Amino acid sequence: MKHRPEFLSGFSDAGTIQDYVVSMLCSLDKCVMTGQNAASWGYFNTATNQWNTHILKDAGFPVHLLPVLVDSGRVAGHTSCEWYGIPAHTAVGAALGDFQCSVYSCMTDRGHAVLNMSTSAQLTFRMPAEFTPTSSPDPLSPIAYFPYFEGSYLAVAASLNGGNVMATFVRMLDSWMKEFGLEVSESSIYSQLIHSALAQPNTDLTVTSTLLGERHAPSSSASVSHISSSNLSLGHVTRAVCRGIIENLATMMPPQSLQAAGVCCIIGSGSALSCNAVLQQEVERVFPFPVVYGKDVDSAVGVAMVISDQT
């Protein structure tokens, strides 16, 4: 708007790529967006489901480009023509948030929390129906509140450190061995790490696993402490790394807060967790709840469930 106003003159709407697909499928005159996606843009009030237009107008933002807001889970329109076997006039839901749909696919009870660990890690549970977040989020808080469905919110501890910490540990060992002229596959290294740590059920070695910092503490880094001559085995170190990953999550979202929210079970998912029995043991040690593994977390399944439940 300030430096290239002519560039914007050819556009009538703004939206996410998901909203663009919905608009094209339905031949909409105006782009529509759910609060789940709008919240990720910012300058959006999740409680009223409205843009902060007064702030944006004062800043000279082209508010006429902002999409129309609809409730999450609602139909945005109907297909305007046949499309790859999908007949014309088929209802099309407004685009939803990937994380929210992933959670919906496996959180079948209000007493469930979901721990998903792949590259990074997320621990979340559904807040009570009457909950409304503060109008100004605390950037130093490790908990974020994501708009969910039917006016509710998810409390989310989204850590930057998950399976990527173990992957970095494996790559470090691999590079060390290569310097000695040894070739061992990363899969073999990973398997041996798990095997050694399972034979070492406890350790007094402490690894702070915030290798990549955290959103609420970007300057934090990883560290190792309480080193002694008796805790330097592969089992001790691997056990401490896995423990550090889970304890970092517990620092962000303490077990007491889960208990206070009525959580009675944790659904464990994600490739890093499903393939690592040591991480599973540490989850069960740190969080005093039954943990259920093996449920697929799939946003594509979740969005289908949402639309099915709404119709």
NUKELUM-990868 format. One record per residue (C-alpha): chain; x, y, z. Coordinates in nm, 4 decimals, decimal comma. Layout:
<nodes>
<node c="A" x="X" y="Y" z="Z"/>
...
</nodes>
This chain:
<nodes>
<node c="A" x="0,0000" y="0,0000" z="0,0000"/>
<node c="A" x="0,2827" y="0,2353" z="0,0805"/>
<node c="A" x="0,5356" y="0,1598" z="-0,1935"/>
<node c="A" x="0,3522" y="-0,0359" z="-0,4660"/>
<node c="A" x="-0,0191" y="0,0466" z="-0,4461"/>
<node c="A" x="-0,0628" y="-0,0365" z="-0,8139"/>
<node c="A" x="0,0282" y="-0,4006" z="-0,7404"/>
<node c="A" x="-0,2781" y="-0,4433" z="-0,5191"/>
<node c="A" x="-0,5166" y="-0,2813" z="-0,7655"/>
<node c="A" x="-0,5627" y="-0,6117" z="-0,9517"/>
<node c="A" x="-0,6859" y="-0,8008" z="-0,6454"/>
<node c="A" x="-1,0278" y="-0,8126" z="-0,4825"/>
<node c="A" x="-0,9658" y="-1,0598" z="-0,1988"/>
<node c="A" x="-0,7000" y="-1,2041" z="0,0269"/>
<node c="A" x="-0,7002" y="-1,5509" z="0,1836"/>
<node c="A" x="-0,4967" y="-1,8617" z="0,2496"/>
<node c="A" x="-0,4268" y="-2,1087" z="-0,0300"/>
<node c="A" x="-0,6976" y="-2,3313" z="0,1231"/>
<node c="A" x="-0,9496" y="-2,0472" z="0,0965"/>
<node c="A" x="-0,8490" y="-1,9924" z="-0,2655"/>
<node c="A" x="-0,9270" y="-2,3577" z="-0,3468"/>
<node c="A" x="-1,2669" y="-2,3311" z="-0,1766"/>
<node c="A" x="-1,3409" y="-2,0065" z="-0,3620"/>
<node c="A" x="-1,2551" y="-2,1609" z="-0,6975"/>
<node c="A" x="-1,4537" y="-2,4809" z="-0,6325"/>
<node c="A" x="-1,7629" y="-2,2811" z="-0,5405"/>
<node c="A" x="-1,7099" y="-1,9824" z="-0,7764"/>
<node c="A" x="-1,7569" y="-1,7524" z="-0,4784"/>
<node c="A" x="-1,7882" y="-1,3779" z="-0,5295"/>
<node c="A" x="-1,6112" y="-1,3152" z="-0,2000"/>
<node c="A" x="-1,3477" y="-1,5250" z="-0,0218"/>
<node c="A" x="-1,4574" y="-1,6799" z="0,3091"/>
<node c="A" x="-1,2312" y="-1,7806" z="0,5984"/>
<node c="A" x="-1,2805" y="-1,9545" z="0,9328"/>
<node c="A" x="-1,1589" y="-1,8123" z="1,2611"/>
<node c="A" x="-0,9046" y="-2,0942" z="1,2837"/>
<node c="A" x="-0,7142" y="-1,9601" z="0,9832"/>
<node c="A" x="-0,7862" y="-1,5955" z="1,0606"/>
<node c="A" x="-0,6289" y="-1,6336" z="1,4056"/>
<node c="A" x="-0,3058" y="-1,7473" z="1,2417"/>
<node c="A" x="-0,2948" y="-1,4184" z="1,0480"/>
<node c="A" x="-0,3250" y="-1,2012" z="1,3567"/>
<node c="A" x="-0,5172" y="-0,8743" z="1,4099"/>
<node c="A" x="-0,8159" y="-1,0965" z="1,4762"/>
<node c="A" x="-1,0404" y="-1,1254" z="1,7829"/>
<node c="A" x="-1,1149" y="-1,4944" z="1,8390"/>
<node c="A" x="-1,3873" y="-1,4173" z="2,0957"/>
<node c="A" x="-1,5965" y="-1,2064" z="1,8567"/>
<node c="A" x="-1,4766" y="-1,3765" z="1,5373"/>
<node c="A" x="-1,3965" y="-1,0375" z="1,3837"/>
<node c="A" x="-1,0959" y="-0,8627" z="1,2360"/>
<node c="A" x="-0,9419" y="-0,5770" z="1,4346"/>
<node c="A" x="-1,0403" y="-0,3426" z="1,1530"/>
<node c="A" x="-0,9984" y="-0,0254" z="1,3616"/>
<node c="A" x="-0,6299" y="-0,1068" z="1,4166"/>
<node c="A" x="-0,5787" y="-0,2090" z="1,0559"/>
<node c="A" x="-0,7539" y="0,0967" z="0,9126"/>
<node c="A" x="-0,5467" y="0,3296" z="1,1289"/>
<node c="A" x="-0,2345" y="0,1577" z="0,9927"/>
<node c="A" x="-0,3494" y="0,2030" z="0,6327"/>
<node c="A" x="-0,4122" y="-0,1670" z="0,5723"/>
<node c="A" x="-0,6407" y="-0,2455" z="0,2743"/>
<node c="A" x="-0,9235" y="-0,3925" z="0,4829"/>
<node c="A" x="-1,1439" y="-0,4371" z="0,1736"/>
<node c="A" x="-0,9217" y="-0,7364" z="0,0857"/>
<node c="A" x="-1,0000" y="-0,9230" z="0,4085"/>
<node c="A" x="-1,2162" y="-1,2336" z="0,3646"/>
<node c="A" x="-1,5651" y="-1,2794" z="0,5075"/>
<node c="A" x="-1,5563" y="-1,4776" z="0,8323"/>
<node c="A" x="-1,7638" y="-1,7911" z="0,8894"/>
<node c="A" x="-1,7837" y="-2,0355" z="1,1801"/>
<node c="A" x="-1,5439" y="-2,3295" z="1,1738"/>
<node c="A" x="-1,7154" y="-2,6408" z="1,0444"/>
<node c="A" x="-1,9658" y="-2,4524" z="0,8318"/>
<node c="A" x="-2,0331" y="-2,4944" z="0,4607"/>
<node c="A" x="-1,8767" y="-2,2224" z="0,2461"/>
<node c="A" x="-2,0691" y="-2,2997" z="-0,0703"/>
<node c="A" x="-2,1353" y="-2,5699" z="-0,3292"/>
<node c="A" x="-1,9305" y="-2,6899" z="-0,6231"/>
<node c="A" x="-2,0219" y="-2,4893" z="-0,9306"/>
<node c="A" x="-1,9470" y="-2,7755" z="-1,1698"/>
<node c="A" x="-1,8393" y="-3,1395" z="-1,1786"/>
<node c="A" x="-1,4799" y="-3,1746" z="-1,0586"/>
<node c="A" x="-1,2783" y="-3,4975" z="-1,0825"/>
<node c="A" x="-1,5836" y="-3,7133" z="-1,0270"/>
<node c="A" x="-1,7341" y="-3,4902" z="-0,7584"/>
<node c="A" x="-2,0744" y="-3,3774" z="-0,8878"/>
<node c="A" x="-2,1874" y="-3,0164" z="-0,9135"/>
<node c="A" x="-2,3810" y="-2,8704" z="-0,6177"/>
<node c="A" x="-2,1792" y="-3,0740" z="-0,3632"/>
<node c="A" x="-2,1388" y="-2,8906" z="-0,0318"/>
<node c="A" x="-1,7863" y="-2,7592" z="0,0368"/>
<node c="A" x="-1,6774" y="-2,6798" z="0,3914"/>
<node c="A" x="-1,4863" y="-2,3623" z="0,4705"/>
<node c="A" x="-1,1128" y="-2,4348" z="0,5073"/>
<node c="A" x="-0,9989" y="-2,5324" z="0,8571"/>
<node c="A" x="-0,6761" y="-2,5310" z="1,0572"/>
<node c="A" x="-0,4421" y="-2,8261" z="1,0084"/>
<node c="A" x="-0,3640" y="-2,8617" z="1,3792"/>
<node c="A" x="-0,7272" y="-2,8404" z="1,4886"/>
<node c="A" x="-0,8309" y="-3,1094" z="1,2398"/>
<node c="A" x="-0,5441" y="-3,3338" z="1,3464"/>
<node c="A" x="-0,6621" y="-3,3100" z="1,7066"/>
<node c="A" x="-1,0258" y="-3,3679" z="1,6069"/>
<node c="A" x="-0,9293" y="-3,6928" z="1,4363"/>
<node c="A" x="-0,8212" y="-3,8539" z="1,7654"/>
<node c="A" x="-0,9576" y="-3,6515" z="2,0595"/>
<node c="A" x="-1,2886" y="-3,8310" z="2,1036"/>
<node c="A" x="-1,3489" y="-3,7316" z="2,4656"/>
<node c="A" x="-1,3221" y="-3,4035" z="2,6578"/>
<node c="A" x="-1,1093" y="-3,5851" z="2,9143"/>
<node c="A" x="-0,8426" y="-3,6601" z="2,6550"/>
<node c="A" x="-0,5216" y="-3,4705" z="2,5928"/>
<node c="A" x="-0,3233" y="-3,5274" z="2,2751"/>
<node c="A" x="0,0561" y="-3,5545" z="2,2662"/>
<node c="A" x="0,1827" y="-3,5509" z="1,9105"/>
<node c="A" x="0,5564" y="-3,5862" z="1,8548"/>
<node c="A" x="0,7148" y="-3,5941" z="1,5128"/>
<node c="A" x="0,9812" y="-3,3387" z="1,4201"/>
<node c="A" x="0,8548" y="-3,1039" z="1,6911"/>
<node c="A" x="0,6036" y="-3,1733" z="1,9685"/>
<node c="A" x="0,2591" y="-3,0522" z="2,0728"/>
<node c="A" x="0,0629" y="-3,1262" z="2,3876"/>
<node c="A" x="-0,2970" y="-3,0040" z="2,3878"/>
<node c="A" x="-0,6318" y="-3,0381" z="2,5583"/>
<node c="A" x="-0,9734" y="-2,8779" z="2,5139"/>
<node c="A" x="-1,0577" y="-2,5883" z="2,7428"/>
<node c="A" x="-1,3991" y="-2,5676" z="2,9174"/>
<node c="A" x="-1,6797" y="-2,4272" z="2,7015"/>
<node c="A" x="-1,6987" y="-2,1028" z="2,9014"/>
<node c="A" x="-1,3255" y="-2,0230" z="2,8630"/>
<node c="A" x="-1,2231" y="-1,7068" z="2,6774"/>
<node c="A" x="-0,8538" y="-1,6111" z="2,6411"/>
<node c="A" x="-0,7261" y="-1,2697" z="2,7410"/>
<node c="A" x="-0,7501" y="-1,0005" z="2,4758"/>
<node c="A" x="-0,3704" y="-0,9558" z="2,4801"/>
<node c="A" x="-0,1795" y="-1,2882" z="2,4787"/>
<node c="A" x="0,1346" y="-1,3103" z="2,6906"/>
<node c="A" x="0,4296" y="-1,3657" z="2,4533"/>
<node c="A" x="0,6289" y="-1,5155" z="2,7405"/>
<node c="A" x="0,3693" y="-1,7824" z="2,8155"/>
<node c="A" x="0,4465" y="-2,1349" z="2,6892"/>
<node c="A" x="0,0718" y="-2,1953" z="2,6378"/>
<node c="A" x="-0,1196" y="-2,0668" z="2,3366"/>
<node c="A" x="-0,4960" y="-2,0855" z="2,2890"/>
<node c="A" x="-0,6114" y="-2,1957" z="1,9452"/>
<node c="A" x="-0,9734" y="-2,1485" z="1,8344"/>
<node c="A" x="-1,1303" y="-2,4926" z="1,8016"/>
<node c="A" x="-1,4961" y="-2,5698" z="1,7277"/>
<node c="A" x="-1,8292" y="-2,4417" z="1,8617"/>
<node c="A" x="-1,6607" y="-2,1409" z="2,0224"/>
<node c="A" x="-1,4192" y="-2,3521" z="2,2274"/>
<node c="A" x="-1,0396" y="-2,3352" z="2,2485"/>
<node c="A" x="-0,7462" y="-2,5721" z="2,2618"/>
<node c="A" x="-0,4722" y="-2,5051" z="2,5164"/>
<node c="A" x="-0,1524" y="-2,5857" z="2,3290"/>
<node c="A" x="0,2067" y="-2,6295" z="2,4402"/>
<node c="A" x="0,3825" y="-2,6277" z="2,1043"/>
<node c="A" x="0,7477" y="-2,7134" z="2,1539"/>
<node c="A" x="1,0100" y="-2,6651" z="1,8845"/>
<node c="A" x="1,1994" y="-2,9607" z="2,0316"/>
<node c="A" x="1,0775" y="-3,3145" z="1,9686"/>
<node c="A" x="1,1986" y="-3,5856" z="1,7367"/>
<node c="A" x="1,4421" y="-3,3346" z="1,5859"/>
<node c="A" x="1,6472" y="-3,3467" z="1,9090"/>
<node c="A" x="1,6921" y="-3,7228" z="1,8808"/>
<node c="A" x="1,7671" y="-3,6851" z="1,5091"/>
<node c="A" x="2,0403" y="-3,4315" z="1,5900"/>
<node c="A" x="2,1856" y="-3,6701" z="1,8511"/>
<node c="A" x="2,1961" y="-3,9495" z="1,5926"/>
<node c="A" x="2,3613" y="-3,7264" z="1,3315"/>
<node c="A" x="2,6200" y="-3,6133" z="1,5866"/>
<node c="A" x="2,7182" y="-3,9740" z="1,6643"/>
<node c="A" x="2,7229" y="-4,0552" z="1,2932"/>
<node c="A" x="2,9604" y="-3,7660" z="1,2191"/>
<node c="A" x="3,1895" y="-3,8670" z="1,5081"/>
<node c="A" x="3,2138" y="-4,2239" z="1,3819"/>
<node c="A" x="3,2865" y="-4,1074" z="1,0292"/>
<node c="A" x="3,5797" y="-3,9093" z="1,1655"/>
<node c="A" x="3,7107" y="-4,2409" z="1,2987"/>
<node c="A" x="3,6625" y="-4,3932" z="0,9542"/>
<node c="A" x="3,3602" y="-4,6010" z="1,0575"/>
<node c="A" x="3,0404" y="-4,6347" z="0,8560"/>
<node c="A" x="2,7234" y="-4,7140" z="1,0512"/>
<node c="A" x="2,3781" y="-4,6384" z="0,9170"/>
<node c="A" x="2,1673" y="-4,3853" z="1,1057"/>
<node c="A" x="1,8936" y="-4,6457" z="1,1466"/>
<node c="A" x="2,1409" y="-4,8790" z="1,3167"/>
<node c="A" x="2,2580" y="-4,5998" z="1,5448"/>
<node c="A" x="1,8997" y="-4,5163" z="1,6381"/>
<node c="A" x="1,8143" y="-4,8799" z="1,7119"/>
<node c="A" x="2,1195" y="-4,9206" z="1,9345"/>
<node c="A" x="2,0402" y="-4,5985" z="2,1227"/>
<node c="A" x="1,6910" y="-4,7259" z="2,2050"/>
<node c="A" x="1,8246" y="-5,0701" z="2,3005"/>
<node c="A" x="2,0882" y="-4,9221" z="2,5333"/>
<node c="A" x="1,8460" y="-4,6802" z="2,6972"/>
<node c="A" x="1,5867" y="-4,9521" z="2,7598"/>
<node c="A" x="1,8558" y="-5,1406" z="2,9522"/>
<node c="A" x="1,9184" y="-4,8232" z="3,1569"/>
<node c="A" x="1,5815" y="-4,7458" z="3,3195"/>
<node c="A" x="1,7088" y="-4,4497" z="3,5204"/>
<node c="A" x="1,9860" y="-4,1915" z="3,5180"/>
<node c="A" x="2,1087" y="-3,9003" z="3,7245"/>
<node c="A" x="2,2463" y="-3,7301" z="3,4126"/>
<node c="A" x="2,0408" y="-3,4235" z="3,3188"/>
<node c="A" x="1,9938" y="-3,3010" z="2,9617"/>
<node c="A" x="1,8049" y="-2,9793" z="2,9012"/>
<node c="A" x="1,6773" y="-3,0484" z="2,5526"/>
<node c="A" x="1,5817" y="-2,7011" z="2,4270"/>
<node c="A" x="1,8235" y="-2,7328" z="2,1365"/>
<node c="A" x="1,6208" y="-2,5020" z="1,9103"/>
<node c="A" x="1,4961" y="-2,2648" z="2,1793"/>
<node c="A" x="1,1223" y="-2,2165" z="2,2239"/>
<node c="A" x="0,8748" y="-1,9638" z="2,0880"/>
<node c="A" x="0,8264" y="-1,8168" z="2,4350"/>
<node c="A" x="1,2018" y="-1,8370" z="2,5109"/>
<node c="A" x="1,3894" y="-1,8075" z="2,1799"/>
<node c="A" x="1,7278" y="-1,7542" z="2,3428"/>
<node c="A" x="1,7180" y="-2,0785" z="2,5438"/>
<node c="A" x="1,9616" y="-2,3516" z="2,4467"/>
<node c="A" x="2,0438" y="-2,7107" z="2,5368"/>
<node c="A" x="2,2769" y="-2,8132" z="2,8180"/>
<node c="A" x="2,4087" y="-3,1187" z="3,0025"/>
<node c="A" x="2,4638" y="-3,1262" z="3,3780"/>
<node c="A" x="2,5337" y="-3,3657" z="3,6674"/>
<node c="A" x="2,7988" y="-3,5429" z="3,4608"/>
<node c="A" x="2,9963" y="-3,8097" z="3,6424"/>
<node c="A" x="3,2227" y="-4,0951" z="3,5457"/>
<node c="A" x="2,9372" y="-4,3395" z="3,6096"/>
<node c="A" x="2,6707" y="-4,1889" z="3,3834"/>
<node c="A" x="2,8457" y="-4,1484" z="3,0492"/>
<node c="A" x="2,7321" y="-4,4724" z="2,8870"/>
<node c="A" x="2,5203" y="-4,4687" z="2,5727"/>
<node c="A" x="2,2221" y="-4,5845" z="2,7779"/>
<node c="A" x="2,2575" y="-4,3074" z="3,0349"/>
<node c="A" x="2,2981" y="-4,0329" z="2,7737"/>
<node c="A" x="2,0105" y="-4,1543" z="2,5531"/>
<node c="A" x="1,7813" y="-4,1934" z="2,8537"/>
<node c="A" x="1,8698" y="-3,8393" z="2,9642"/>
<node c="A" x="1,8043" y="-3,6936" z="2,6167"/>
<node c="A" x="1,4609" y="-3,8600" z="2,5975"/>
<node c="A" x="1,3791" y="-3,7543" z="2,9524"/>
<node c="A" x="1,4798" y="-3,3979" z="2,8728"/>
<node c="A" x="1,2459" y="-3,3823" z="2,5731"/>
<node c="A" x="0,9453" y="-3,4910" z="2,7802"/>
<node c="A" x="1,0340" y="-3,2871" z="3,0880"/>
<node c="A" x="1,0586" y="-2,9767" z="2,8700"/>
<node c="A" x="0,6998" y="-3,0374" z="2,7586"/>
<node c="A" x="0,5984" y="-3,0892" z="3,1218"/>
<node c="A" x="0,7599" y="-2,7573" z="3,2103"/>
<node c="A" x="0,5508" y="-2,5881" z="2,9410"/>
<node c="A" x="0,2285" y="-2,7669" z="3,0406"/>
<node c="A" x="0,2625" y="-2,9157" z="3,3915"/>
<node c="A" x="0,0721" y="-3,2349" z="3,4783"/>
<node c="A" x="-0,1125" y="-3,0383" z="3,7487"/>
<node c="A" x="-0,2695" y="-2,8121" z="3,4848"/>
<node c="A" x="-0,3875" y="-3,1172" z="3,2922"/>
<node c="A" x="-0,5380" y="-3,2654" z="3,6089"/>
<node c="A" x="-0,7090" y="-2,9355" z="3,6913"/>
<node c="A" x="-0,8613" y="-2,9344" z="3,3417"/>
<node c="A" x="-1,0116" y="-3,2784" z="3,3972"/>
<node c="A" x="-0,7732" y="-3,4686" z="3,1716"/>
<node c="A" x="-0,7841" y="-3,8405" z="3,2476"/>
<node c="A" x="-0,5999" y="-3,9893" z="2,9487"/>
<node c="A" x="-0,3273" y="-3,8910" z="2,7007"/>
<node c="A" x="-0,3450" y="-3,9948" z="2,3358"/>
<node c="A" x="0,0144" y="-4,0423" z="2,2161"/>
<node c="A" x="0,0840" y="-4,0115" z="1,8462"/>
<node c="A" x="0,3444" y="-3,9128" z="1,5909"/>
<node c="A" x="0,6344" y="-4,0975" z="1,4325"/>
<node c="A" x="0,8955" y="-3,9925" z="1,6916"/>
<node c="A" x="0,6838" y="-4,1228" z="1,9792"/>
<node c="A" x="0,5529" y="-4,4407" z="1,8158"/>
<node c="A" x="0,9042" y="-4,5555" z="1,7204"/>
<node c="A" x="1,0743" y="-4,4771" z="2,0517"/>
<node c="A" x="0,9864" y="-4,6934" z="2,3534"/>
<node c="A" x="1,2154" y="-4,4833" z="2,5742"/>
<node c="A" x="1,0196" y="-4,1660" z="2,5007"/>
<node c="A" x="0,7011" y="-4,3597" z="2,5755"/>
<node c="A" x="0,8409" y="-4,4680" z="2,9143"/>
<node c="A" x="0,9329" y="-4,1089" z="2,9962"/>
<node c="A" x="0,5854" y="-3,9834" z="2,9024"/>
<node c="A" x="0,4350" y="-4,2404" z="3,1393"/>
<node c="A" x="0,6834" y="-4,1457" z="3,4142"/>
<node c="A" x="0,6261" y="-3,7702" z="3,3908"/>
<node c="A" x="0,2498" y="-3,7586" z="3,3290"/>
<node c="A" x="0,0303" y="-3,9473" z="3,5806"/>
<node c="A" x="-0,2317" y="-4,0580" z="3,3280"/>
<node c="A" x="-0,2986" y="-4,3665" z="3,1190"/>
<node c="A" x="-0,1354" y="-4,3206" z="2,7778"/>
<node c="A" x="-0,2886" y="-4,4714" z="2,4649"/>
<node c="A" x="-0,0647" y="-4,5148" z="2,1595"/>
<node c="A" x="-0,1380" y="-4,6089" z="1,8025"/>
<node c="A" x="-0,4244" y="-4,3743" z="1,7213"/>
<node c="A" x="-0,3687" y="-4,2131" z="1,3824"/>
<node c="A" x="-0,3584" y="-3,8338" z="1,3877"/>
<node c="A" x="-0,4590" y="-3,7200" z="1,0420"/>
<node c="A" x="-0,5908" y="-3,3746" z="0,9552"/>
<node c="A" x="-0,7526" y="-3,5055" z="0,6347"/>
<node c="A" x="-0,9514" y="-3,7582" z="0,8392"/>
<node c="A" x="-1,0272" y="-3,4905" z="1,0977"/>
<node c="A" x="-1,1761" y="-3,2435" z="0,8504"/>
<node c="A" x="-1,3963" y="-3,5172" z="0,7043"/>
<node c="A" x="-1,5155" y="-3,6016" z="1,0576"/>
<node c="A" x="-1,5883" y="-3,2346" z="1,1315"/>
<node c="A" x="-1,8049" y="-3,1841" z="0,8227"/>
<node c="A" x="-1,9776" y="-3,5194" z="0,8777"/>
<node c="A" x="-2,0574" y="-3,4280" z="1,2391"/>
<node c="A" x="-2,1908" y="-3,0872" z="1,1372"/>
<node c="A" x="-2,4302" y="-3,2216" z="0,8738"/>
</nodes>
